Amino acid sequence: MKKLIVLFILSAGLLTLTGCDLFGGSDQSSDETTDSSVLKAEKADITNSVYTLKVRKDMDLSAGQLTFTDKKMEWTRTYQTQGTDSSESSEEKTVLTDIKITTKDDEYIISGKENKKEATVTFTKIGNYRLKDEDGNIYSL
């Protein structure tokens, strides 16, 4: 009887350690699972939220903020300009009104009116509540 119990325990342990392929494993490694996951952009991620600059690709960019409300998007960027004697900063502000947010795969396409003209801005979702602008700067919630 003891031999039967030991044999059963060893068999169960062996099946557990081998990944239980005997019972129809997933046939997909963890690497394949990670590589196949695609980030899906959803409107709810950016509606009524404020994103701030976390990682900058443009080294002249010192601060940035994205503010989304129901029908408006404000994108403020502050750049450091190098002068001969001191550094100064300049601010760029993009304000879109009557915005429409559409998504395509991992992209947010925000279209609206800026100074009574149609304008479109695209951001890429690179993680949970992380956006990358067209210049490669990363904003986070």
N, CA, C and O atoms as a GROMACS GRO file, in nm:
protein
  564
    1MET      N    1   0.082  -0.119   0.000
    1MET     CA    2   0.000   0.000   0.000
    1MET      C    3   0.087   0.126   0.000
    1MET      O    4   0.058   0.223  -0.070
    2LYS      N    5   0.197   0.124   0.080
    2LYS     CA    6   0.285   0.239   0.086
    2LYS      C    7   0.350   0.263  -0.050
    2LYS      O    8   0.367   0.378  -0.091
    3LYS      N    9   0.386   0.155  -0.120
    3LYS     CA   10   0.447   0.169  -0.252
    3LYS      C   11   0.351   0.233  -0.350
    3LYS      O   12   0.392   0.313  -0.434
    4LEU      N   13   0.224   0.200  -0.341
    4LEU     CA   14   0.122   0.256  -0.429
    4LEU      C   15   0.105   0.406  -0.404
    4LEU      O   16   0.093   0.484  -0.499
    5ILE      N   17   0.106   0.447  -0.278
    5ILE     CA   18   0.092   0.589  -0.243
    5ILE      C   19   0.215   0.667  -0.291
    5ILE      O   20   0.202   0.776  -0.347
    6VAL      N   21   0.335   0.612  -0.268
    6VAL     CA   22   0.458   0.678  -0.311
    6VAL      C   23   0.460   0.689  -0.463
    6VAL      O   24   0.499   0.793  -0.517
    7LEU      N   25   0.420   0.582  -0.533
    7LEU     CA   26   0.415   0.585  -0.679
    7LEU      C   27   0.316   0.690  -0.729
    7LEU      O   28   0.345   0.759  -0.827
    8PHE      N   29   0.201   0.703  -0.665
    8PHE     CA   30   0.101   0.803  -0.703
    8PHE      C   31   0.155   0.945  -0.681
    8PHE      O   32   0.138   1.031  -0.767
    9ILE      N   33   0.219   0.969  -0.568
    9ILE     CA   34   0.274   1.102  -0.538
    9ILE      C   35   0.384   1.138  -0.637
    9ILE      O   36   0.390   1.251  -0.685
   10LEU      N   37   0.472   1.043  -0.667
   10LEU     CA   38   0.578   1.069  -0.764
   10LEU      C   39   0.521   1.097  -0.903
   10LEU      O   40   0.570   1.184  -0.973
   11SER      N   41   0.418   1.024  -0.942
   11SER     CA   42   0.354   1.047  -1.072
   11SER      C   43   0.290   1.184  -1.079
   11SER      O   44   0.303   1.255  -1.179
   12ALA      N   45   0.219   1.222  -0.973
   12ALA     CA   46   0.155   1.353  -0.970
   12ALA      C   47   0.259   1.464  -0.973
   12ALA      O   48   0.240   1.565  -1.042
   13GLY      N   49   0.369   1.447  -0.900
   13GLY     CA   50   0.476   1.546  -0.900
   13GLY      C   51   0.541   1.558  -1.036
   13GLY      O   52   0.573   1.669  -1.080
   14LEU      N   53   0.563   1.446  -1.102
   14LEU     CA   54   0.623   1.447  -1.235
   14LEU      C   55   0.533   1.518  -1.336
   14LEU      O   56   0.580   1.596  -1.418
   15LEU      N   57   0.403   1.490  -1.330
   15LEU     CA   58   0.309   1.556  -1.420
   15LEU      C   59   0.304   1.707  -1.394
   15LEU      O   60   0.294   1.786  -1.488
   16THR      N   61   0.310   1.744  -1.268
   16THR     CA   62   0.307   1.886  -1.233
   16THR      C   63   0.431   1.958  -1.284
   16THR      O   64   0.422   2.067  -1.341
   17LEU      N   65   0.546   1.897  -1.265
   17LEU     CA   66   0.671   1.960  -1.308
   17LEU      C   67   0.687   1.964  -1.459
   17LEU      O   68   0.758   2.052  -1.510
   18THR      N   69   0.626   1.875  -1.532
   18THR     CA   70   0.638   1.875  -1.678
   18THR      C   71   0.533   1.962  -1.745
   18THR      O   72   0.533   1.972  -1.867
   19GLY      N   73   0.446   2.022  -1.671
   19GLY     CA   74   0.347   2.113  -1.728
   19GLY      C   75   0.218   2.044  -1.768
   19GLY      O   76   0.136   2.105  -1.836
   20CYS      N   77   0.200   1.922  -1.728
   20CYS     CA   78   0.074   1.849  -1.752
   20CYS      C   79   0.036   1.844  -1.899
   20CYS      O   80  -0.081   1.861  -1.932
   21ASP      N   81   0.131   1.823  -1.987
   21ASP     CA   82   0.099   1.810  -2.129
   21ASP      C   83   0.013   1.687  -2.157
   21ASP      O   84  -0.054   1.678  -2.259
   22LEU      N   85   0.017   1.593  -2.064
   22LEU     CA   86  -0.064   1.473  -2.079
   22LEU      C   87  -0.212   1.506  -2.087
   22LEU      O   88  -0.288   1.438  -2.156
   23PHE      N   89  -0.253   1.611  -2.017
   23PHE     CA   90  -0.394   1.648  -2.011
   23PHE      C   91  -0.429   1.761  -2.106
   23PHE      O   92  -0.530   1.828  -2.086
   24GLY      N   93  -0.349   1.785  -2.208
   24GLY     CA   94  -0.382   1.888  -2.308
   24GLY      C   95  -0.340   2.025  -2.264
   24GLY      O   96  -0.425   2.111  -2.239
   25GLY      N   97  -0.210   2.049  -2.254
   25GLY     CA   98  -0.158   2.180  -2.217
   25GLY      C   99  -0.196   2.284  -2.321
   25GLY      O  100  -0.262   2.253  -2.420
   26SER      N  101  -0.154   2.407  -2.299
   26SER     CA  102  -0.196   2.518  -2.385
   26SER      C  103  -0.121   2.523  -2.518
   26SER      O  104  -0.162   2.596  -2.608
   27ASP      N  105  -0.011   2.448  -2.532
   27ASP     CA  106   0.070   2.451  -2.654
   27ASP      C  107   0.120   2.591  -2.687
   27ASP      O  108   0.144   2.622  -2.804
   28GLN      N  109   0.137   2.675  -2.587
   28GLN     CA  110   0.186   2.811  -2.609
   28GLN      C  111   0.276   2.847  -2.492
   28GLN      O  112   0.235   2.840  -2.376
   29SER      N  113   0.398   2.885  -2.522
   29SER     CA  114   0.492   2.921  -2.416
   29SER      C  115   0.458   3.060  -2.363
   29SER      O  116   0.380   3.134  -2.423
   30SER      N  117   0.518   3.093  -2.250
   30SER     CA  118   0.493   3.226  -2.193
   30SER      C  119   0.550   3.335  -2.283
   30SER      O  120   0.494   3.444  -2.288
   31ASP      N  121   0.659   3.307  -2.355
   31ASP     CA  122   0.714   3.406  -2.449
   31ASP      C  123   0.616   3.435  -2.561
   31ASP      O  124   0.597   3.551  -2.600
   32GLU      N  125   0.553   3.332  -2.612
   32GLU     CA  126   0.456   3.351  -2.720
   32GLU      C  127   0.336   3.431  -2.670
   32GLU      O  128   0.282   3.513  -2.743
   33THR      N  129   0.295   3.406  -2.548
   33THR     CA  130   0.181   3.479  -2.492
   33THR      C  131   0.214   3.627  -2.479
   33THR      O  132   0.133   3.712  -2.514
   34THR      N  133   0.332   3.657  -2.428
   34THR     CA  134   0.373   3.797  -2.410
   34THR      C  135   0.388   3.867  -2.544
   34THR      O  136   0.342   3.980  -2.560
   35ASP      N  137   0.451   3.802  -2.640
   35ASP     CA  138   0.473   3.865  -2.770
   35ASP      C  139   0.344   3.886  -2.848
   35ASP      O  140   0.335   3.978  -2.929
   36SER      N  141   0.245   3.802  -2.824
   36SER     CA  142   0.123   3.812  -2.902
   36SER      C  143   0.022   3.910  -2.843
   36SER      O  144  -0.078   3.940  -2.907
   37SER      N  145   0.048   3.960  -2.722
   37SER     CA  146  -0.048   4.052  -2.663
   37SER      C  147  -0.036   4.188  -2.730
   37SER      O  148   0.074   4.243  -2.745
   38VAL      N  149  -0.148   4.242  -2.771
   38VAL     CA  150  -0.152   4.370  -2.840
   38VAL      C  151  -0.228   4.469  -2.753
   38VAL      O  152  -0.336   4.438  -2.702
   39LEU      N  153  -0.170   4.586  -2.735
   39LEU     CA  154  -0.239   4.688  -2.658
   39LEU      C  155  -0.351   4.746  -2.742
   39LEU      O  156  -0.331   4.781  -2.859
   40LYS      N  157  -0.466   4.755  -2.685
   40LYS     CA  158  -0.584   4.806  -2.754
   40LYS      C  159  -0.618   4.942  -2.695
   40LYS      O  160  -0.641   4.955  -2.575
   41ALA      N  161  -0.621   5.043  -2.779
   41ALA     CA  162  -0.658   5.177  -2.734
   41ALA      C  163  -0.809   5.183  -2.712
   41ALA      O  164  -0.887   5.139  -2.796
   42GLU      N  165  -0.849   5.238  -2.598
   42GLU     CA  166  -0.991   5.253  -2.567
   42GLU      C  167  -1.017   5.397  -2.524
   42GLU      O  168  -0.937   5.457  -2.452
   43LYS      N  169  -1.129   5.450  -2.568
   43LYS     CA  170  -1.164   5.590  -2.537
   43LYS      C  171  -1.168   5.615  -2.387
   43LYS      O  172  -1.128   5.723  -2.341
   44ALA      N  173  -1.214   5.518  -2.311
   44ALA     CA  174  -1.230   5.536  -2.166
   44ALA      C  175  -1.096   5.564  -2.098
   44ALA      O  176  -1.094   5.622  -1.989
   45ASP      N  177  -0.985   5.523  -2.159
   45ASP     CA  178  -0.853   5.546  -2.099
   45ASP      C  179  -0.815   5.693  -2.094
   45ASP      O  180  -0.741   5.735  -2.005
   46ILE      N  181  -0.865   5.773  -2.188
   46ILE     CA  182  -0.822   5.913  -2.192
   46ILE      C  183  -0.933   6.012  -2.165
   46ILE      O  184  -0.906   6.131  -2.145
   47THR      N  185  -1.058   5.968  -2.165
   47THR     CA  186  -1.169   6.060  -2.143
   47THR      C  187  -1.163   6.114  -2.000
   47THR      O  188  -1.148   6.038  -1.904
   48ASN      N  189  -1.176   6.246  -1.985
   48ASN     CA  190  -1.175   6.313  -1.855
   48ASN      C  191  -1.052   6.277  -1.772
   48ASN      O  192  -1.065   6.233  -1.658
   49SER      N  193  -0.934   6.294  -1.830
   49SER     CA  194  -0.812   6.260  -1.758
   49SER      C  195  -0.701   6.360  -1.789
   49SER      O  196  -0.709   6.437  -1.885
   50VAL      N  197  -0.598   6.356  -1.706
   50VAL     CA  198  -0.483   6.444  -1.722
   50VAL      C  199  -0.357   6.358  -1.727
   50VAL      O  200  -0.329   6.282  -1.634
   51TYR      N  201  -0.281   6.371  -1.833
   51TYR     CA  202  -0.155   6.299  -1.850
   51TYR      C  203  -0.041   6.399  -1.840
   51TYR      O  204  -0.051   6.510  -1.893
   52THR      N  205   0.068   6.360  -1.775
   52THR     CA  206   0.184   6.448  -1.764
   52THR      C  207   0.306   6.381  -1.825
   52THR      O  208   0.314   6.258  -1.834
   53LEU      N  209   0.400   6.463  -1.868
   53LEU     CA  210   0.522   6.415  -1.932
   53LEU      C  211   0.605   6.334  -1.832
   53LEU      O  212   0.634   6.382  -1.722
   54LYS      N  213   0.643   6.213  -1.871
   54LYS     CA  214   0.726   6.128  -1.785
   54LYS      C  215   0.862   6.101  -1.848
   54LYS      O  216   0.963   6.107  -1.778
   55VAL      N  217   0.866   6.073  -1.977
   55VAL     CA  218   0.992   6.043  -2.046
   55VAL      C  219   0.998   6.130  -2.171
   55VAL      O  220   0.906   6.128  -2.253
   56ARG      N  221   1.105   6.206  -2.184
   56ARG     CA  222   1.115   6.295  -2.300
   56ARG      C  223   1.221   6.247  -2.396
   56ARG      O  224   1.331   6.210  -2.356
   57LYS      N  225   1.186   6.248  -2.521
   57LYS     CA  226   1.282   6.216  -2.627
   57LYS      C  227   1.348   6.345  -2.675
   57LYS      O  228   1.467   6.348  -2.707
   58ASP      N  229   1.268   6.451  -2.681
   58ASP     CA  230   1.318   6.584  -2.718
   58ASP      C  231   1.376   6.647  -2.592
   58ASP      O  232   1.302   6.682  -2.500
   59MET      N  233   1.507   6.661  -2.586
   59MET     CA  234   1.572   6.710  -2.465
   59MET      C  235   1.545   6.858  -2.438
   59MET      O  236   1.573   6.906  -2.328
   60ASP      N  237   1.493   6.931  -2.535
   60ASP     CA  238   1.456   7.070  -2.511
   60ASP      C  239   1.321   7.081  -2.442
   60ASP      O  240   1.287   7.186  -2.387
   61LEU      N  241   1.243   6.974  -2.443
   61LEU     CA  242   1.112   6.973  -2.380
   61LEU      C  243   1.130   6.956  -2.230
   61LEU      O  244   1.184   6.854  -2.185
   62SER      N  245   1.087   7.054  -2.152
   62SER     CA  246   1.106   7.046  -2.007
   62SER      C  247   0.980   7.005  -1.933
   62SER      O  248   0.990   6.950  -1.823
   63ALA      N  249   0.863   7.030  -1.989
   63ALA     CA  250   0.738   6.992  -1.922
   63ALA      C  251   0.631   6.972  -2.028
   63ALA      O  252   0.636   7.030  -2.136
   64GLY      N  253   0.534   6.889  -1.994
   64GLY     CA  254   0.423   6.866  -2.086
   64GLY      C  255   0.303   6.812  -2.012
   64GLY      O  256   0.316   6.739  -1.914
   65GLN      N  257   0.187   6.847  -2.060
   65GLN     CA  258   0.063   6.800  -1.998
   65GLN      C  259  -0.046   6.788  -2.103
   65GLN      O  260  -0.063   6.876  -2.188
   66LEU      N  261  -0.120   6.678  -2.095
   66LEU     CA  262  -0.237   6.655  -2.180
   66LEU      C  263  -0.359   6.653  -2.090
   66LEU      O  264  -0.363   6.578  -1.993
   67THR      N  265  -0.458   6.735  -2.122
   67THR     CA  266  -0.581   6.738  -2.044
   67THR      C  267  -0.697   6.709  -2.137
   67THR      O  268  -0.719   6.780  -2.235
   68PHE      N  269  -0.772   6.605  -2.105
   68PHE     CA  270  -0.888   6.567  -2.184
   68PHE      C  271  -1.013   6.591  -2.100
   68PHE      O  272  -1.023   6.545  -1.987
   69THR      N  273  -1.109   6.664  -2.158
   69THR     CA  274  -1.241   6.678  -2.097
   69THR      C  275  -1.341   6.625  -2.199
   69THR      O  276  -1.302   6.567  -2.300
   70ASP      N  277  -1.469   6.644  -2.173
   70ASP     CA  278  -1.571   6.586  -2.262
   70ASP      C  279  -1.551   6.624  -2.408
   70ASP      O  280  -1.550   6.536  -2.494
   71LYS      N  281  -1.536   6.750  -2.437
   71LYS     CA  282  -1.528   6.795  -2.577
   71LYS      C  283  -1.404   6.880  -2.605
   71LYS      O  284  -1.401   6.954  -2.703
   72LYS      N  285  -1.302   6.867  -2.519
   72LYS     CA  286  -1.187   6.955  -2.535
   72LYS      C  287  -1.058   6.880  -2.497
   72LYS      O  288  -1.056   6.799  -2.404
   73MET      N  289  -0.951   6.909  -2.570
   73MET     CA  290  -0.819   6.857  -2.538
   73MET      C  291  -0.721   6.974  -2.535
   73MET      O  292  -0.714   7.053  -2.629
   74GLU      N  293  -0.646   6.984  -2.426
   74GLU     CA  294  -0.541   7.084  -2.415
   74GLU      C  295  -0.408   7.012  -2.402
   74GLU      O  296  -0.392   6.925  -2.316
   75TRP      N  297  -0.314   7.047  -2.488
   75TRP     CA  298  -0.181   6.987  -2.486
   75TRP      C  299  -0.081   7.100  -2.471
   75TRP      O  300  -0.057   7.176  -2.565
   76THR      N  301  -0.021   7.110  -2.353
   76THR     CA  302   0.073   7.216  -2.323
   76THR      C  303   0.214   7.158  -2.315
   76THR      O  304   0.238   7.058  -2.247
   77ARG      N  305   0.307   7.222  -2.386
   77ARG     CA  306   0.447   7.180  -2.386
   77ARG      C  307   0.535   7.301  -2.359
   77ARG      O  308   0.518   7.406  -2.420
   78THR      N  309   0.628   7.286  -2.267
   78THR     CA  310   0.723   7.392  -2.235
   78THR      C  311   0.862   7.350  -2.281
   78THR      O  312   0.912   7.244  -2.243
   79TYR      N  313   0.924   7.434  -2.362
   79TYR     CA  314   1.056   7.406  -2.418
   79TYR      C  315   1.159   7.502  -2.359
   79TYR      O  316   1.128   7.619  -2.338
   80GLN      N  317   1.278   7.453  -2.334
   80GLN     CA  318   1.389   7.538  -2.291
   80GLN      C  319   1.464   7.582  -2.416
   80GLN      O  320   1.507   7.500  -2.496
   81THR      N  321   1.479   7.712  -2.431
   81THR     CA  322   1.556   7.764  -2.544
   81THR      C  323   1.688   7.816  -2.490
   81THR      O  324   1.691   7.892  -2.394
   82GLN      N  325   1.794   7.776  -2.553
   82GLN     CA  326   1.928   7.813  -2.506
   82GLN      C  327   1.968   7.948  -2.565
   82GLN      O  328   1.976   7.964  -2.687
   83GLY      N  329   1.991   8.042  -2.479
   83GLY     CA  330   2.040   8.172  -2.522
   83GLY      C  331   2.190   8.180  -2.496
   83GLY      O  332   2.250   8.085  -2.446
   84THR      N  333   2.249   8.291  -2.528
   84THR     CA  334   2.393   8.306  -2.506
   84THR      C  335   2.424   8.326  -2.358
   84THR      O  336   2.524   8.274  -2.308
   85ASP      N  337   2.340   8.399  -2.288
   85ASP     CA  338   2.368   8.428  -2.147
   85ASP      C  339   2.283   8.344  -2.051
   85ASP      O  340   2.330   8.306  -1.944
   86SER      N  341   2.161   8.318  -2.088
   86SER     CA  342   2.072   8.244  -1.997
   86SER      C  343   1.976   8.159  -2.079
   86SER      O  344   1.963   8.174  -2.201
   87SER      N  345   1.910   8.071  -2.009
   87SER     CA  346   1.812   7.988  -2.079
   87SER      C  347   1.673   8.047  -2.056
   87SER      O  348   1.641   8.095  -1.948
   88GLU      N  349   1.594   8.042  -2.157
   88GLU     CA  350   1.457   8.091  -2.150
   88GLU      C  351   1.365   7.976  -2.186
   88GLU      O  352   1.408   7.875  -2.242
   89SER      N  353   1.240   7.993  -2.154
   89SER     CA  354   1.144   7.888  -2.190
   89SER      C  355   1.034   7.946  -2.277
   89SER      O  356   0.997   8.062  -2.266
   90SER      N  357   0.985   7.860  -2.364
   90SER     CA  358   0.872   7.900  -2.448
   90SER      C  359   0.767   7.791  -2.435
   90SER      O  360   0.798   7.673  -2.414
   91GLU      N  361   0.643   7.831  -2.447
   91GLU     CA  362   0.533   7.737  -2.428
   91GLU      C  363   0.454   7.723  -2.558
   91GLU      O  364   0.421   7.822  -2.623
   92GLU      N  365   0.426   7.599  -2.593
   92GLU     CA  366   0.338   7.570  -2.706
   92GLU      C  367   0.212   7.509  -2.649
   92GLU      O  368   0.216   7.422  -2.562
   93LYS      N  369   0.100   7.555  -2.699
   93LYS     CA  370  -0.027   7.502  -2.650
   93LYS      C  371  -0.114   7.467  -2.769
   93LYS      O  372  -0.136   7.548  -2.859
   94THR      N  373  -0.163   7.345  -2.769
   94THR     CA  374  -0.257   7.299  -2.870
   94THR      C  375  -0.390   7.277  -2.801
   94THR      O  376  -0.400   7.196  -2.709
   95VAL      N  377  -0.492   7.348  -2.844
   95VAL     CA  378  -0.625   7.333  -2.786
   95VAL      C  379  -0.720   7.290  -2.898
   95VAL      O  380  -0.742   7.363  -2.994
   96LEU      N  381  -0.775   7.172  -2.883
   96LEU     CA  382  -0.875   7.123  -2.978
   96LEU      C  383  -1.011   7.124  -2.909
   96LEU      O  384  -1.025   7.074  -2.798
   97THR      N  385  -1.110   7.181  -2.976
   97THR     CA  386  -1.246   7.182  -2.923
   97THR      C  387  -1.333   7.091  -3.009
   97THR      O  388  -1.295   7.054  -3.120
   98ASP      N  389  -1.448   7.056  -2.958
   98ASP     CA  390  -1.541   6.964  -3.026
   98ASP      C  391  -1.466   6.840  -3.073
   98ASP      O  392  -1.478   6.798  -3.188
   99ILE      N  393  -1.390   6.780  -2.981
   99ILE     CA  394  -1.306   6.667  -3.020
   99ILE      C  395  -1.387   6.540  -3.040
   99ILE      O  396  -1.491   6.518  -2.979
  100LYS      N  397  -1.335   6.458  -3.127
  100LYS     CA  398  -1.386   6.323  -3.150
  100LYS      C  399  -1.268   6.230  -3.134
  100LYS      O  400  -1.166   6.246  -3.201
  101ILE      N  401  -1.281   6.133  -3.046
  101ILE     CA  402  -1.174   6.037  -3.022
  101ILE      C  403  -1.208   5.908  -3.094
  101ILE      O  404  -1.310   5.846  -3.067
  102THR      N  405  -1.121   5.869  -3.184
  102THR     CA  406  -1.138   5.740  -3.251
  102THR      C  407  -1.014   5.657  -3.220
  102THR      O  408  -0.906   5.710  -3.195
  103THR      N  409  -1.031   5.526  -3.223
  103THR     CA  410  -0.920   5.437  -3.194
  103THR      C  411  -0.900   5.342  -3.310
  103THR      O  412  -0.994   5.301  -3.378
  104LYS      N  413  -0.774   5.308  -3.332
  104LYS     CA  414  -0.739   5.209  -3.434
  104LYS      C  415  -0.620   5.132  -3.380
  104LYS      O  416  -0.511   5.188  -3.364
  105ASP      N  417  -0.639   5.006  -3.351
  105ASP     CA  418  -0.537   4.921  -3.289
  105ASP      C  419  -0.487   4.985  -3.161
  105ASP      O  420  -0.562   4.995  -3.063
  106ASP      N  421  -0.361   5.030  -3.158
  106ASP     CA  422  -0.305   5.089  -3.037
  106ASP      C  423  -0.293   5.241  -3.048
  106ASP      O  424  -0.215   5.302  -2.974
  107GLU      N  425  -0.369   5.303  -3.138
  107GLU     CA  426  -0.360   5.448  -3.159
  107GLU      C  427  -0.489   5.519  -3.120
  107GLU      O  428  -0.599   5.470  -3.143
  108TYR      N  429  -0.470   5.637  -3.062
  108TYR     CA  430  -0.580   5.730  -3.037
  108TYR      C  431  -0.570   5.839  -3.142
  108TYR      O  432  -0.464   5.901  -3.157
  109ILE      N  433  -0.675   5.862  -3.215
  109ILE     CA  434  -0.678   5.969  -3.314
  109ILE      C  435  -0.778   6.072  -3.264
  109ILE      O  436  -0.898   6.047  -3.260
  110ILE      N  437  -0.726   6.188  -3.225
  110ILE     CA  438  -0.810   6.294  -3.171
  110ILE      C  439  -0.823   6.401  -3.277
  110ILE      O  440  -0.724   6.463  -3.317
  111SER      N  441  -0.945   6.423  -3.322
  111SER     CA  442  -0.968   6.527  -3.422
  111SER      C  443  -1.063   6.629  -3.362
  111SER      O  444  -1.152   6.596  -3.284
  112GLY      N  445  -1.043   6.753  -3.400
  112GLY     CA  446  -1.126   6.861  -3.350
  112GLY      C  447  -1.091   6.990  -3.421
  112GLY      O  448  -1.028   6.990  -3.527
  113LYS      N  449  -1.134   7.100  -3.362
  113LYS     CA  450  -1.109   7.231  -3.422
  113LYS      C  451  -1.008   7.309  -3.340
  113LYS      O  452  -1.018   7.320  -3.218
  114GLU      N  453  -0.909   7.363  -3.412
  114GLU     CA  454  -0.811   7.451  -3.351
  114GLU      C  455  -0.811   7.580  -3.432
  114GLU      O  456  -0.778   7.580  -3.550
  115ASN      N  457  -0.848   7.689  -3.368
  115ASN     CA  458  -0.861   7.819  -3.436
  115ASN      C  459  -0.954   7.809  -3.557
  115ASN      O  460  -0.923   7.862  -3.664
  116LYS      N  461  -1.066   7.742  -3.539
  116LYS     CA  462  -1.171   7.725  -3.640
  116LYS      C  463  -1.126   7.644  -3.761
  116LYS      O  464  -1.192   7.648  -3.865
  117LYS      N  465  -1.017   7.571  -3.749
  117LYS     CA  466  -0.970   7.482  -3.855
  117LYS      C  467  -0.964   7.340  -3.801
  117LYS      O  468  -0.936   7.318  -3.683
  118GLU      N  469  -0.991   7.244  -3.889
  118GLU     CA  470  -0.984   7.104  -3.848
  118GLU      C  471  -0.839   7.065  -3.822
  118GLU      O  472  -0.749   7.100  -3.898
  119ALA      N  473  -0.817   6.992  -3.713
  119ALA     CA  474  -0.683   6.946  -3.678
  119ALA      C  475  -0.693   6.804  -3.621
  119ALA      O  476  -0.795   6.767  -3.563
  120THR      N  477  -0.588   6.728  -3.638
  120THR     CA  478  -0.584   6.591  -3.588
  120THR      C  479  -0.451   6.566  -3.518
  120THR      O  480  -0.345   6.605  -3.567
  121VAL      N  481  -0.459   6.501  -3.402
  121VAL     CA  482  -0.340   6.464  -3.326
  121VAL      C  483  -0.350   6.314  -3.299
  121VAL      O  484  -0.457   6.263  -3.267
  122THR      N  485  -0.237   6.245  -3.311
  122THR     CA  486  -0.236   6.100  -3.289
  122THR      C  487  -0.141   6.066  -3.175
  122THR      O  488  -0.028   6.115  -3.169
  123PHE      N  489  -0.188   5.980  -3.085
  123PHE     CA  490  -0.106   5.927  -2.977
  123PHE      C  491  -0.109   5.775  -2.985
  123PHE      O  492  -0.207   5.717  -3.033
  124THR      N  493  -0.003   5.712  -2.938
  124THR     CA  494   0.006   5.566  -2.938
  124THR      C  495   0.004   5.517  -2.794
  124THR      O  496   0.075   5.570  -2.709
  125LYS      N  497  -0.077   5.416  -2.768
  125LYS     CA  498  -0.082   5.355  -2.635
  125LYS      C  499   0.037   5.261  -2.623
  125LYS      O  500   0.053   5.170  -2.706
  126ILE      N  501   0.121   5.281  -2.521
  126ILE     CA  502   0.238   5.195  -2.504
  126ILE      C  503   0.233   5.118  -2.373
  126ILE      O  504   0.328   5.045  -2.341
  127GLY      N  505   0.129   5.132  -2.298
  127GLY     CA  506   0.113   5.062  -2.171
  127GLY      C  507  -0.015   5.109  -2.107
  127GLY      O  508  -0.087   5.192  -2.162
  128ASN      N  509  -0.044   5.054  -1.989
  128ASN     CA  510  -0.165   5.097  -1.920
  128ASN      C  511  -0.151   5.244  -1.881
  128ASN      O  512  -0.063   5.280  -1.803
  129TYR      N  513  -0.236   5.326  -1.936
  129TYR     CA  514  -0.240   5.470  -1.909
  129TYR      C  515  -0.107   5.537  -1.940
  129TYR      O  516  -0.063   5.625  -1.866
  130ARG      N  517  -0.042   5.496  -2.049
  130ARG     CA  518   0.081   5.558  -2.098
  130ARG      C  519   0.064   5.585  -2.246
  130ARG      O  520   0.028   5.496  -2.323
  131LEU      N  521   0.092   5.709  -2.286
  131LEU     CA  522   0.076   5.752  -2.425
  131LEU      C  523   0.209   5.803  -2.478
  131LEU      O  524   0.289   5.860  -2.405
  132LYS      N  525   0.231   5.781  -2.608
  132LYS     CA  526   0.350   5.835  -2.674
  132LYS      C  527   0.304   5.928  -2.785
  132LYS      O  528   0.218   5.891  -2.865
  133ASP      N  529   0.360   6.049  -2.788
  133ASP     CA  530   0.323   6.143  -2.894
  133ASP      C  531   0.403   6.113  -3.021
  133ASP      O  532   0.484   6.020  -3.025
  134GLU      N  533   0.378   6.192  -3.124
  134GLU     CA  534   0.442   6.167  -3.254
  134GLU      C  535   0.593   6.190  -3.250
  134GLU      O  536   0.665   6.141  -3.337
  135ASP      N  537   0.641   6.265  -3.150
  135ASP     CA  538   0.785   6.291  -3.137
  135ASP      C  539   0.856   6.188  -3.049
  135ASP      O  540   0.978   6.192  -3.036
  136GLY      N  541   0.781   6.096  -2.989
  136GLY     CA  542   0.840   5.993  -2.905
  136GLY      C  543   0.841   6.023  -2.757
  136GLY      O  544   0.894   5.944  -2.679
  137ASN      N  545   0.783   6.135  -2.715
  137ASN     CA  546   0.774   6.169  -2.574
  137ASN      C  547   0.662   6.088  -2.510
  137ASN      O  548   0.559   6.064  -2.572
  138ILE      N  549   0.683   6.045  -2.385
  138ILE     CA  550   0.587   5.957  -2.318
  138ILE      C  551   0.517   6.032  -2.206
  138ILE      O  552   0.580   6.098  -2.124
  139TYR      N  553   0.385   6.020  -2.204
  139TYR     CA  554   0.300   6.083  -2.102
  139TYR      C  555   0.231   5.973  -2.023
  139TYR      O  556   0.197   5.868  -2.078
  140SER      N  557   0.210   5.998  -1.894
  140SER     CA  558   0.147   5.898  -1.809
  140SER      C  559   0.041   5.964  -1.721
  140SER      O  560   0.049   6.082  -1.689
  141LEU      N  561  -0.058   5.885  -1.684
  141LEU     CA  562  -0.170   5.934  -1.601
  141LEU      C  563  -0.123   5.965  -1.462
  141LEU      O  564  -0.203   6.007  -1.378
   0.00000   0.00000   0.00000
